[in-house]
Amino acid sequence: MTLLLGCITDDFTGASDLANNLVRAGMRVVQTIGVPAGPIEADVDAVVVALKSRTIAPSDAIEQSLAAWGWLSAQGARQIYFKYCSTFDSTPKGNIGPVTEALMNAIGCDFTIATPAFPDNGRTVFKGHLFVGDVLLSESGMKDHPLTPMTDPDLVRVLQAQCHRQVGLIDYRTVALGADAIRARIAALKDEGVSIAVVDALSNEDLLRLGPALADMRLVTAGSGVAIGLPPNHGIAPSASAGVLPVAQGLQAVVSGSCSQATHQQVANFIATGKPAFALDPMRIAAGEDVEGDAIAWATPLLAEGAGPVLIYSTATPESVAATQSRLGGMEAGAMVERCIAAISQRLVSLGVRQLVVAGGETSGACVQALGIAQLQIGPQIDPGVPWCYARVGTAEGAGLHLTLKSGNFGGEDFFTKAFKVLP
Ligand code: ADP
């Protein structure tokens, strides 16, 4: 097997986002949850190893990322792709910078890029500044993120603060000139002592121009967008057979621990269409009440009646999140809510749910781990960055679960209802 691309992602929704772009560009892809114990059996072009390393201590993120790299290189991966969020989610300590530098050291790579651009989802980089839709990152909902508030849109500055190596910029004028100009700019930056460059990209065309310039780069770091330009380096073109999943069965549910703006609209839209929804109260969880049991007691008869998808959510306004965090601590509140939603997702699957939407990157990580999922097959796209996936849960016949892991800010307003219509 020739593994063309070995990918490491810092969260689980990001892994299926990246796998989705690779599948759409024609690659055969498997996503693994964590580092597999043995070799991959399937004949694939790319493996995406999903870690949950975005908000853990930088030293732990480095250790896990290096373990993933070690496994991918043992599989013969020709190029390594470290994937992070298209809103560059990180704290002043990392983990984008520290993990990038650790991978560069391990691989012996003297230059890499860093660009979260994902034009299909409105993430563009101009003069090193990240835009989310029409506003700068620092004016987007990301300023209020519970774990990784982003208050500086200048990615060169943000990344430099996390790195020992010098960070530079390949700007839109160079990108517009194409791969040769990008290669020349990389050579010039290297001469200046720069070893990581943020790359501007305003459109998919920019990403497709960037692709060939990355053909020989042993490490690429980016959001999922850059992935659209890499398969052509191997003569791979989009194909219709990519992304076919088994037929969906069973009951339908949505769980949401995302407090991002897009998720707020999706929760509101779901409720406005008259569908059943149950709000989780973090302060009740903190008080030791059986909120998980209440949610399941609420959902059980609705699912039995065939009411269609039910929604269980902790999605709350920035004010409410801030109030909870000031009483419990930010990371502690987050971990507690994640544990509750993960336990609920397990119990929903025990009740016969076989089509499950999970909203929130960290939340998805917690749910996938609780469900004991090791590997995901990537299926059709629901909205940009969000495909349906298929996993085996347990060993019983018919134990296949259709699952979608939605990053907080992805998806249209009707995502929680639309998703189920996309499945055959
Ligand atoms: P997103 O993809 O939108 O960033 P995540 O799941 O990655 O969503 O992050 C949201 C974090 O906020 C999680 O750690 C989650 O447990 C936490 N959280 C969810 N609801 C609340 C709430 N009501 N109060 C405090 N924290 C919350």
Boltz pocket constraint, residues with backbone or C-beta under 6 A from the ligand:
constraints:
  - pocket:
      binder: B
      contacts: [[A, 145], [A, 146], [A, 147], [A, 256], [A, 257], [A, 258], [A, 259], [A, 260], [A, 263], [A, 280], [A, 282], [A, 314], [A, 315], [A, 316], [A, 320], [A, 321], [A, 324], [A, 325], [A, 330], [A, 333], [A, 334], [A, 335], [A, 336], [A, 337], [A, 338], [A, 359], [A, 360], [A, 361], [A, 362], [A, 363], [A, 364], [A, 406], [A, 407], [A, 408], [A, 409]]
      max_distance: 6.0
